């Protein structure tokens, strides 16, 4: 599994995005901030045991202070995370999308998506993946790698619809690679959503701060 690197001087500065889920729910998606520790702790408390195991591959009951620092105090290039919030309750988190660049393969980043149970199945996971893809391409990343439990059919179906290459990484765990080049994405609903969202991220809203 990837581990966050030390902060670097260059960071990606990206504006928040206001959009809607498939059912019309208005959401705000913005880069995570160091002061989001309470937001993450609250969101984690609303995950089912199954969702926690799927995300961390272990029965974690709560996030430690060290984990919260690692998840919120990031460099925004090698480690980037977006949080999804309800537009009418901007302190109520409903999902997080995160990538961490691999030290051994700088063009590859481990990706993880977490959506609280009551908002699963509404397209938020696909949205977060697309936003992350656009961000990662600016950072020089060409491929995402997701580590997925074999029993996690929801994530496997999503990743398969994006044309992944998969292999066993460990007993019961698949390593699934998906290229970030839009031309290599299949013409599937998830692929089209990914392309559209990534294109928005790659627009003039994005800049590099030195």
ABEGO torsion letter per residue (X at the ends): XBBBBBBBABBBBBBBBBBBBAAGBBBBBBBBBAAAAAAAAAAAAABBAAAAAAAAGBBBABBBAAAAAAAABBAGAABBBBBBBBAABAABBABBBBBBBBAABAABBBBBBBBBAAABGAGAAAAAAAAAAAAAAAAGBABBBBBBBAABAAAAAAAAAAGBBBBBABBGBBBBBBBABAAABBBBAAAAAAAAAAAAAABAABBBBX
